[in-house]
């Protein structure tokens, strides 16, 4: 039982933290982008551009998880 915490291995805890920790951080960043669009009075098209450009990097993290799920890794 050595090397486990509450029955979970270090790798399982790290994977949980990465998935849910980064997921929570992504939601927080989306809130920041929304708040930026609202405070700058960007309008519908400006808000769309802000979300498209500033949120594009988050798509890579989400795509990685979807690809891993589809391939069964």
mmCIF file as gemmi writes it, N, C-alpha and C atoms, coordinates in Angstrom:
data_model
loop_
_atom_site.group_PDB
_atom_site.id
_atom_site.type_symbol
_atom_site.label_atom_id
_atom_site.label_alt_id
_atom_site.label_comp_id
_atom_site.label_asym_id
_atom_site.label_entity_id
_atom_site.label_seq_id
_atom_site.pdbx_PDB_ins_code
_atom_site.Cartn_x
_atom_site.Cartn_y
_atom_site.Cartn_z
_atom_site.occupancy
_atom_site.B_iso_or_equiv
_atom_site.pdbx_formal_charge
_atom_site.auth_seq_id
_atom_site.auth_asym_id
_atom_site.pdbx_PDB_model_num
ATOM 1 N N . UNK Axp A 1 ? 0.829 -1.202 0 1 0 ? 1 A 1
ATOM 2 C CA . UNK Axp A 1 ? 0 0 0 1 0 ? 1 A 1
ATOM 3 C C . UNK Axp A 1 ? 0.863 1.251 0 1 0 ? 1 A 1
ATOM 4 N N . UNK Axp A 2 ? 2.165 1.048 0.074 1 0 ? 2 A 1
ATOM 5 C CA . UNK Axp A 2 ? 3.059 2.193 0.094 1 0 ? 2 A 1
ATOM 6 C C . UNK Axp A 2 ? 3.077 2.87 -1.28 1 0 ? 2 A 1
ATOM 7 N N . UNK Axp A 3 ? 3.187 4.168 -1.294 1 0 ? 3 A 1
ATOM 8 C CA . UNK Axp A 3 ? 3.189 4.913 -2.548 1 0 ? 3 A 1
ATOM 9 C C . UNK Axp A 3 ? 1.808 5.345 -2.991 1 0 ? 3 A 1
ATOM 10 N N . UNK Axp A 4 ? 0.826 5.154 -2.142 1 0 ? 4 A 1
ATOM 11 C CA . UNK Axp A 4 ? -0.526 5.58 -2.493 1 0 ? 4 A 1
ATOM 12 C C . UNK Axp A 4 ? -1.045 6.555 -1.445 1 0 ? 4 A 1
ATOM 13 N N . UNK Axp A 5 ? -1.956 7.381 -1.862 1 0 ? 5 A 1
ATOM 14 C CA . UNK Axp A 5 ? -2.624 8.325 -0.974 1 0 ? 5 A 1
ATOM 15 C C . UNK Axp A 5 ? -4.117 8.07 -1.118 1 0 ? 5 A 1
ATOM 16 N N . UNK Axp A 6 ? -4.736 7.628 -0.032 1 0 ? 6 A 1
ATOM 17 C CA . UNK Axp A 6 ? -6.157 7.291 -0.024 1 0 ? 6 A 1
ATOM 18 C C . UNK Axp A 6 ? -6.498 6.28 -1.12 1 0 ? 6 A 1
ATOM 19 N N . UNK Axp A 7 ? -5.564 5.397 -1.423 1 0 ? 7 A 1
ATOM 20 C CA . UNK Axp A 7 ? -5.804 4.358 -2.417 1 0 ? 7 A 1
ATOM 21 C C . UNK Axp A 7 ? -5.544 4.774 -3.846 1 0 ? 7 A 1
ATOM 22 N N . UNK Axp A 8 ? -5.08 5.979 -4.068 1 0 ? 8 A 1
ATOM 23 C CA . UNK Axp A 8 ? -4.775 6.462 -5.409 1 0 ? 8 A 1
ATOM 24 C C . UNK Axp A 8 ? -3.274 6.617 -5.564 1 0 ? 8 A 1
ATOM 25 N N . UNK Axp A 9 ? -2.77 6.289 -6.741 1 0 ? 9 A 1
ATOM 26 C CA . UNK Axp A 9 ? -1.347 6.452 -6.996 1 0 ? 9 A 1
ATOM 27 C C . UNK Axp A 9 ? -1.04 7.917 -7.3 1 0 ? 9 A 1
ATOM 28 N N . UNK Axp A 10 ? 0.229 8.234 -7.276 1 0 ? 10 A 1
ATOM 29 C CA . UNK Axp A 10 ? 0.637 9.61 -7.574 1 0 ? 10 A 1
ATOM 30 C C . UNK Axp A 10 ? 0.237 10.01 -8.992 1 0 ? 10 A 1
ATOM 31 N N . UNK Axp A 11 ? 0.354 9.07 -9.928 1 0 ? 11 A 1
ATOM 32 C CA . UNK Axp A 11 ? -0.037 9.349 -11.313 1 0 ? 11 A 1
ATOM 33 C C . UNK Axp A 11 ? -1.519 9.639 -11.456 1 0 ? 11 A 1
ATOM 34 N N . UNK Axp A 12 ? -2.351 8.892 -10.718 1 0 ? 12 A 1
ATOM 35 C CA . UNK Axp A 12 ? -3.794 9.126 -10.78 1 0 ? 12 A 1
ATOM 36 C C . UNK Axp A 12 ? -4.152 10.486 -10.196 1 0 ? 12 A 1
ATOM 37 N N . UNK Axp A 13 ? -3.492 10.859 -9.111 1 0 ? 13 A 1
ATOM 38 C CA . UNK Axp A 13 ? -3.761 12.168 -8.499 1 0 ? 13 A 1
ATOM 39 C C . UNK Axp A 13 ? -3.297 13.293 -9.424 1 0 ? 13 A 1
ATOM 40 N N . UNK Axp A 14 ? -2.144 13.103 -10.067 1 0 ? 14 A 1
ATOM 41 C CA . UNK Axp A 14 ? -1.642 14.123 -10.996 1 0 ? 14 A 1
ATOM 42 C C . UNK Axp A 14 ? -2.581 14.278 -12.189 1 0 ? 14 A 1
ATOM 43 N N . UNK Axp A 15 ? -3.082 13.161 -12.715 1 0 ? 15 A 1
ATOM 44 C CA . UNK Axp A 15 ? -4.009 13.225 -13.851 1 0 ? 15 A 1
ATOM 45 C C . UNK Axp A 15 ? -5.308 13.918 -13.461 1 0 ? 15 A 1
ATOM 46 N N . UNK Axp A 16 ? -5.813 13.611 -12.272 1 0 ? 16 A 1
ATOM 47 C CA . UNK Axp A 16 ? -7.023 14.271 -11.773 1 0 ? 16 A 1
ATOM 48 C C . UNK Axp A 16 ? -6.782 15.783 -11.646 1 0 ? 16 A 1
ATOM 49 N N . UNK Axp A 17 ? -5.654 16.158 -11.05 1 0 ? 17 A 1
ATOM 50 C CA . UNK Axp A 17 ? -5.34 17.577 -10.88 1 0 ? 17 A 1
ATOM 51 C C . UNK Axp A 17 ? -5.178 18.289 -12.201 1 0 ? 17 A 1
ATOM 52 N N . UNK Axp A 18 ? -4.529 17.625 -13.163 1 0 ? 18 A 1
ATOM 53 C CA . UNK Axp A 18 ? -4.346 18.244 -14.473 1 0 ? 18 A 1
ATOM 54 C C . UNK Axp A 18 ? -5.679 18.444 -15.165 1 0 ? 18 A 1
ATOM 55 N N . UNK Axp A 19 ? -6.498 17.398 -15.178 1 0 ? 19 A 1
ATOM 56 C CA . UNK Axp A 19 ? -7.774 17.479 -15.896 1 0 ? 19 A 1
ATOM 57 C C . UNK Axp A 19 ? -8.706 18.514 -15.276 1 0 ? 19 A 1
ATOM 58 N N . UNK Axp A 20 ? -8.941 18.406 -13.97 1 0 ? 20 A 1
ATOM 59 C CA . UNK Axp A 20 ? -9.917 19.294 -13.346 1 0 ? 20 A 1
ATOM 60 C C . UNK Axp A 20 ? -9.315 20.653 -12.986 1 0 ? 20 A 1
ATOM 61 N N . UNK Axp A 21 ? -8.035 20.69 -12.629 1 0 ? 21 A 1
ATOM 62 C CA . UNK Axp A 21 ? -7.385 21.959 -12.31 1 0 ? 21 A 1
ATOM 63 C C . UNK Axp A 21 ? -7.279 22.865 -13.528 1 0 ? 21 A 1
ATOM 64 N N . UNK Axp A 22 ? -6.793 22.299 -14.633 1 0 ? 22 A 1
ATOM 65 C CA . UNK Axp A 22 ? -6.68 23.091 -15.861 1 0 ? 22 A 1
ATOM 66 C C . UNK Axp A 22 ? -8.068 23.403 -16.413 1 0 ? 22 A 1
ATOM 67 N N . UNK Axp A 23 ? -9.004 22.473 -16.259 1 0 ? 23 A 1
ATOM 68 C CA . UNK Axp A 23 ? -10.384 22.742 -16.699 1 0 ? 23 A 1
ATOM 69 C C . UNK Axp A 23 ? -10.992 23.919 -15.956 1 0 ? 23 A 1
ATOM 70 N N . UNK Axp A 24 ? -10.772 23.971 -14.639 1 0 ? 24 A 1
ATOM 71 C CA . UNK Axp A 24 ? -11.266 25.099 -13.841 1 0 ? 24 A 1
ATOM 72 C C . UNK Axp A 24 ? -10.566 26.39 -14.254 1 0 ? 24 A 1
ATOM 73 N N . UNK Axp A 25 ? -9.264 26.304 -14.536 1 0 ? 25 A 1
ATOM 74 C CA . UNK Axp A 25 ? -8.521 27.483 -14.978 1 0 ? 25 A 1
ATOM 75 C C . UNK Axp A 25 ? -9.037 27.981 -16.326 1 0 ? 25 A 1
ATOM 76 N N . UNK Axp A 26 ? -9.4 27.07 -17.223 1 0 ? 26 A 1
ATOM 77 C CA . UNK Axp A 26 ? -9.957 27.451 -18.522 1 0 ? 26 A 1
ATOM 78 C C . UNK Axp A 26 ? -11.288 28.166 -18.328 1 0 ? 26 A 1
ATOM 79 N N . UNK Axp A 27 ? -12.141 27.651 -17.445 1 0 ? 27 A 1
ATOM 80 C CA . UNK Axp A 27 ? -13.415 28.34 -17.181 1 0 ? 27 A 1
ATOM 81 C C . UNK Axp A 27 ? -13.189 29.733 -16.62 1 0 ? 27 A 1
ATOM 82 N N . UNK Axp A 28 ? -12.196 29.871 -15.75 1 0 ? 28 A 1
ATOM 83 C CA . UNK Axp A 28 ? -11.874 31.185 -15.195 1 0 ? 28 A 1
ATOM 84 C C . UNK Axp A 28 ? -11.379 32.132 -16.291 1 0 ? 28 A 1
ATOM 85 N N . UNK Axp A 29 ? -10.559 31.628 -17.203 1 0 ? 29 A 1
ATOM 86 C CA . UNK Axp A 29 ? -10.077 32.468 -18.306 1 0 ? 29 A 1
ATOM 87 C C . UNK Axp A 29 ? -11.219 32.875 -19.225 1 0 ? 29 A 1
ATOM 88 N N . UNK Axp A 30 ? -12.185 31.975 -19.449 1 0 ? 30 A 1
ATOM 89 C CA . UNK Axp A 30 ? -13.348 32.344 -20.259 1 0 ? 30 A 1
ATOM 90 C C . UNK Axp A 30 ? -14.151 33.447 -19.58 1 0 ? 30 A 1
ATOM 91 N N . UNK Axp A 31 ? -14.269 33.384 -18.255 1 0 ? 31 A 1
ATOM 92 C CA . UNK Axp A 31 ? -14.93 34.447 -17.508 1 0 ? 31 A 1
ATOM 93 C C . UNK Axp A 31 ? -14.186 35.768 -17.683 1 0 ? 31 A 1
ATOM 94 N N . UNK Axp A 32 ? -12.86 35.73 -17.652 1 0 ? 32 A 1
ATOM 95 C CA . UNK Axp A 32 ? -12.058 36.946 -17.826 1 0 ? 32 A 1
ATOM 96 C C . UNK Axp A 32 ? -12.274 37.527 -19.216 1 0 ? 32 A 1
ATOM 97 N N . UNK Axp A 33 ? -12.3 36.68 -20.247 1 0 ? 33 A 1
ATOM 98 C CA . UNK Axp A 33 ? -12.523 37.156 -21.618 1 0 ? 33 A 1
ATOM 99 C C . UNK Axp A 33 ? -13.916 37.77 -21.73 1 0 ? 33 A 1
ATOM 100 N N . UNK Axp A 34 ? -14.92 37.118 -21.136 1 0 ? 34 A 1
ATOM 101 C CA . UNK Axp A 34 ? -16.28 37.657 -21.164 1 0 ? 34 A 1
ATOM 102 C C . UNK Axp A 34 ? -16.337 39.01 -20.461 1 0 ? 34 A 1
ATOM 103 N N . UNK Axp A 35 ? -15.672 39.103 -19.309 1 0 ? 35 A 1
ATOM 104 C CA . UNK Axp A 35 ? -15.66 40.352 -18.559 1 0 ? 35 A 1
ATOM 105 C C . UNK Axp A 35 ? -14.953 41.456 -19.351 1 0 ? 35 A 1
ATOM 106 N N . UNK Axp A 36 ? -13.869 41.102 -20.031 1 0 ? 36 A 1
ATOM 107 C CA . UNK Axp A 36 ? -13.158 42.067 -20.868 1 0 ? 36 A 1
ATOM 108 C C . UNK Axp A 36 ? -14.045 42.571 -21.999 1 0 ? 36 A 1
ATOM 109 N N . UNK Axp A 37 ? -14.776 41.665 -22.63 1 0 ? 37 A 1
ATOM 110 C CA . UNK Axp A 37 ? -15.674 42.056 -23.725 1 0 ? 37 A 1
ATOM 111 C C . UNK Axp A 37 ? -16.79 42.954 -23.219 1 0 ? 37 A 1
ATOM 112 N N . UNK Axp A 38 ? -17.313 42.634 -22.039 1 0 ? 38 A 1
ATOM 113 C CA . UNK Axp A 38 ? -18.41 43.423 -21.489 1 0 ? 38 A 1
ATOM 114 C C . UNK Axp A 38 ? -17.945 44.819 -21.097 1 0 ? 38 A 1
ATOM 115 N N . UNK Axp A 39 ? -16.794 44.906 -20.425 1 0 ? 39 A 1
ATOM 116 C CA . UNK Axp A 39 ? -16.308 46.211 -19.964 1 0 ? 39 A 1
ATOM 117 C C . UNK Axp A 39 ? -15.837 47.1 -21.114 1 0 ? 39 A 1
ATOM 118 N N . UNK Axp A 40 ? -15.368 46.484 -22.199 1 0 ? 40 A 1
ATOM 119 C CA . UNK Axp A 40 ? -14.903 47.286 -23.328 1 0 ? 40 A 1
ATOM 120 C C . UNK Axp A 40 ? -16.026 47.622 -24.3 1 0 ? 40 A 1
ATOM 121 N N . UNK Axp A 41 ? -17.245 47.119 -24.015 1 0 ? 41 A 1
ATOM 122 C CA . UNK Axp A 41 ? -18.411 47.338 -24.881 1 0 ? 41 A 1
ATOM 123 C C . UNK Axp A 41 ? -18.087 46.937 -26.325 1 0 ? 41 A 1
ATOM 124 N N . UNK Axp A 42 ? -17.568 45.71 -26.474 1 0 ? 42 A 1
ATOM 125 C CA . UNK Axp A 42 ? -17.075 45.236 -27.765 1 0 ? 42 A 1
ATOM 126 C C . UNK Axp A 42 ? -18.189 44.941 -28.762 1 0 ? 42 A 1
ATOM 127 N N . UNK Axp A 43 ? -19.393 44.73 -28.329 1 0 ? 43 A 1
ATOM 128 C CA . UNK Axp A 43 ? -20.466 44.365 -29.246 1 0 ? 43 A 1
ATOM 129 C C . UNK Axp A 43 ? -20.418 42.877 -29.545 1 0 ? 43 A 1
ATOM 130 N N . UNK Axp A 44 ? -21.37 42.432 -30.365 1 0 ? 44 A 1
ATOM 131 C CA . UNK Axp A 44 ? -21.453 40.992 -30.64 1 0 ? 44 A 1
ATOM 132 C C . UNK Axp A 44 ? -20.26 40.494 -31.454 1 0 ? 44 A 1
ATOM 133 N N . UNK Axp A 45 ? -19.91 41.218 -32.507 1 0 ? 45 A 1
ATOM 134 C CA . UNK Axp A 45 ? -18.806 40.781 -33.354 1 0 ? 45 A 1
ATOM 135 C C . UNK Axp A 45 ? -17.478 40.884 -32.616 1 0 ? 45 A 1
ATOM 136 N N . UNK Axp A 46 ? -17.28 41.948 -31.861 1 0 ? 46 A 1
ATOM 137 C CA . UNK Axp A 46 ? -16.051 42.109 -31.08 1 0 ? 46 A 1
ATOM 138 C C . UNK Axp A 46 ? -15.909 41.046 -30.015 1 0 ? 46 A 1
ATOM 139 N N . UNK Axp A 47 ? -17.022 40.699 -29.382 1 0 ? 47 A 1
ATOM 140 C CA . UNK Axp A 47 ? -17.004 39.632 -28.377 1 0 ? 47 A 1
ATOM 141 C C . UNK Axp A 47 ? -16.653 38.309 -29.033 1 0 ? 47 A 1
ATOM 142 N N . UNK Axp A 48 ? -17.206 38.049 -30.196 1 0 ? 48 A 1
ATOM 143 C CA . UNK Axp A 48 ? -16.88 36.825 -30.926 1 0 ? 48 A 1
ATOM 144 C C . UNK Axp A 48 ? -15.394 36.766 -31.256 1 0 ? 48 A 1
ATOM 145 N N . UNK Axp A 49 ? -14.833 37.861 -31.729 1 0 ? 49 A 1
ATOM 146 C CA . UNK Axp A 49 ? -13.412 37.903 -32.067 1 0 ? 49 A 1
ATOM 147 C C . UNK Axp A 49 ? -12.561 37.705 -30.817 1 0 ? 49 A 1
ATOM 148 N N . UNK Axp A 50 ? -12.934 38.35 -29.711 1 0 ? 50 A 1
ATOM 149 C CA . UNK Axp A 50 ? -12.185 38.173 -28.471 1 0 ? 50 A 1
ATOM 150 C C . UNK Axp A 50 ? -12.18 36.711 -28.036 1 0 ? 50 A 1
ATOM 151 N N . UNK Axp A 51 ? -13.347 36.08 -28.054 1 0 ? 51 A 1
ATOM 152 C CA . UNK Axp A 51 ? -13.412 34.675 -27.659 1 0 ? 51 A 1
ATOM 153 C C . UNK Axp A 51 ? -12.637 33.8 -28.629 1 0 ? 51 A 1
ATOM 154 N N . UNK Axp A 52 ? -12.725 34.094 -29.919 1 0 ? 52 A 1
ATOM 155 C CA . UNK Axp A 52 ? -12.03 33.288 -30.92 1 0 ? 52 A 1
ATOM 156 C C . UNK Axp A 52 ? -10.518 33.374 -30.738 1 0 ? 52 A 1
ATOM 157 N N . UNK Axp A 53 ? -10.004 34.572 -30.626 1 0 ? 53 A 1
ATOM 158 C CA . UNK Axp A 53 ? -8.551 34.769 -30.564 1 0 ? 53 A 1
ATOM 159 C C . UNK Axp A 53 ? -7.99 34.4 -29.196 1 0 ? 53 A 1
ATOM 160 N N . UNK Axp A 54 ? -8.593 34.897 -28.132 1 0 ? 54 A 1
ATOM 161 C CA . UNK Axp A 54 ? -8.038 34.682 -26.799 1 0 ? 54 A 1
ATOM 162 C C . UNK Axp A 54 ? -8.3 33.275 -26.267 1 0 ? 54 A 1
ATOM 163 N N . UNK Axp A 55 ? -9.259 32.583 -26.817 1 0 ? 55 A 1
ATOM 164 C CA . UNK Axp A 55 ? -9.587 31.242 -26.333 1 0 ? 55 A 1
ATOM 165 C C . UNK Axp A 55 ? -9.056 30.143 -27.251 1 0 ? 55 A 1
ATOM 166 N N . UNK Axp A 56 ? -8.347 30.509 -28.3 1 0 ? 56 A 1
ATOM 167 C CA . UNK Axp A 56 ? -7.881 29.521 -29.274 1 0 ? 56 A 1
ATOM 168 C C . UNK Axp A 56 ? -6.886 28.535 -28.667 1 0 ? 56 A 1
ATOM 169 N N . UNK Axp A 57 ? -6.041 28.997 -27.748 1 0 ? 57 A 1
ATOM 170 C CA . UNK Axp A 57 ? -5.071 28.117 -27.115 1 0 ? 57 A 1
ATOM 171 C C . UNK Axp A 57 ? -5.713 27.055 -26.25 1 0 ? 57 A 1
ATOM 172 N N . UNK Axp A 58 ? -6.862 27.364 -25.68 1 0 ? 58 A 1
ATOM 173 C CA . UNK Axp A 58 ? -7.572 26.39 -24.846 1 0 ? 58 A 1
ATOM 174 C C . UNK Axp A 58 ? -8.088 25.225 -25.682 1 0 ? 58 A 1
ATOM 175 N N . UNK Axp A 59 ? -8.314 25.475 -26.95 1 0 ? 59 A 1
ATOM 176 C CA . UNK Axp A 59 ? -8.823 24.432 -27.834 1 0 ? 59 A 1
ATOM 177 C C . UNK Axp A 59 ? -7.838 23.268 -27.925 1 0 ? 59 A 1
ATOM 178 N N . UNK Axp A 60 ? -6.55 23.554 -27.872 1 0 ? 60 A 1
ATOM 179 C CA . UNK Axp A 60 ? -5.543 22.502 -27.923 1 0 ? 60 A 1
ATOM 180 C C . UNK Axp A 60 ? -5.648 21.55 -26.752 1 0 ? 60 A 1
ATOM 181 N N . UNK Axp A 61 ? -5.845 22.089 -25.553 1 0 ? 61 A 1
ATOM 182 C CA . UNK Axp A 61 ? -5.994 21.245 -24.369 1 0 ? 61 A 1
ATOM 183 C C . UNK Axp A 61 ? -7.237 20.374 -24.476 1 0 ? 61 A 1
ATOM 184 N N . UNK Axp A 62 ? -8.331 20.958 -24.916 1 0 ? 62 A 1
ATOM 185 C CA . UNK Axp A 62 ? -9.566 20.191 -25.061 1 0 ? 62 A 1
ATOM 186 C C . UNK Axp A 62 ? -9.44 19.143 -26.162 1 0 ? 62 A 1
ATOM 187 N N . UNK Axp A 63 ? -8.788 19.505 -27.274 1 0 ? 63 A 1
ATOM 188 C CA . UNK Axp A 63 ? -8.611 18.565 -28.382 1 0 ? 63 A 1
ATOM 189 C C . UNK Axp A 63 ? -7.749 17.384 -27.946 1 0 ? 63 A 1
ATOM 190 N N . UNK Axp A 64 ? -6.728 17.638 -27.134 1 0 ? 64 A 1
ATOM 191 C CA . UNK Axp A 64 ? -5.866 16.555 -26.647 1 0 ? 64 A 1
ATOM 192 C C . UNK Axp A 64 ? -6.681 15.537 -25.856 1 0 ? 64 A 1
ATOM 193 N N . UNK Axp A 65 ? -7.544 16.014 -24.981 1 0 ? 65 A 1
ATOM 194 C CA . UNK Axp A 65 ? -8.364 15.094 -24.187 1 0 ? 65 A 1
ATOM 195 C C . UNK Axp A 65 ? -9.37 14.336 -25.049 1 0 ? 65 A 1
ATOM 196 N N . UNK Axp A 66 ? -9.947 14.992 -26.035 1 0 ? 66 A 1
ATOM 197 C CA . UNK Axp A 66 ? -10.898 14.313 -26.923 1 0 ? 66 A 1
ATOM 198 C C . UNK Axp A 66 ? -10.185 13.255 -27.756 1 0 ? 66 A 1
ATOM 199 N N . UNK Axp A 67 ? -8.997 13.581 -28.269 1 0 ? 67 A 1
ATOM 200 C CA . UNK Axp A 67 ? -8.237 12.617 -29.07 1 0 ? 67 A 1
ATOM 201 C C . UNK Axp A 67 ? -7.842 11.409 -28.216 1 0 ? 67 A 1
ATOM 202 N N . UNK Axp A 68 ? -7.399 11.657 -26.982 1 0 ? 68 A 1
ATOM 203 C CA . UNK Axp A 68 ? -7.053 10.556 -26.089 1 0 ? 68 A 1
ATOM 204 C C . UNK Axp A 68 ? -8.268 9.674 -25.812 1 0 ? 68 A 1
ATOM 205 N N . UNK Axp A 69 ? -9.438 10.292 -25.647 1 0 ? 69 A 1
ATOM 206 C CA . UNK Axp A 69 ? -10.657 9.538 -25.375 1 0 ? 69 A 1
ATOM 207 C C . UNK Axp A 69 ? -11.062 8.707 -26.595 1 0 ? 69 A 1
ATOM 208 N N . UNK Axp A 70 ? -10.986 9.306 -27.791 1 0 ? 70 A 1
ATOM 209 C CA . UNK Axp A 70 ? -11.378 8.594 -29.02 1 0 ? 70 A 1
ATOM 210 C C . UNK Axp A 70 ? -10.435 7.422 -29.286 1 0 ? 70 A 1
ATOM 211 N N . UNK Axp A 71 ? -9.138 7.623 -29.073 1 0 ? 71 A 1
ATOM 212 C CA . UNK Axp A 71 ? -8.171 6.558 -29.325 1 0 ? 71 A 1
ATOM 213 C C . UNK Axp A 71 ? -8.097 5.546 -28.19 1 0 ? 71 A 1
ATOM 214 N N . UNK Axp A 72 ? -8.717 5.877 -27.067 1 0 ? 72 A 1
ATOM 215 C CA . UNK Axp A 72 ? -8.73 4.962 -25.937 1 0 ? 72 A 1
ATOM 216 C C . UNK Axp A 72 ? -7.404 4.889 -25.185 1 0 ? 72 A 1
ATOM 217 N N . UNK Axp A 73 ? -6.672 5.965 -25.179 1 0 ? 73 A 1
ATOM 218 C CA . UNK Axp A 73 ? -5.372 5.993 -24.48 1 0 ? 73 A 1
ATOM 219 C C . UNK Axp A 73 ? -5.523 6.374 -23.034 1 0 ? 73 A 1
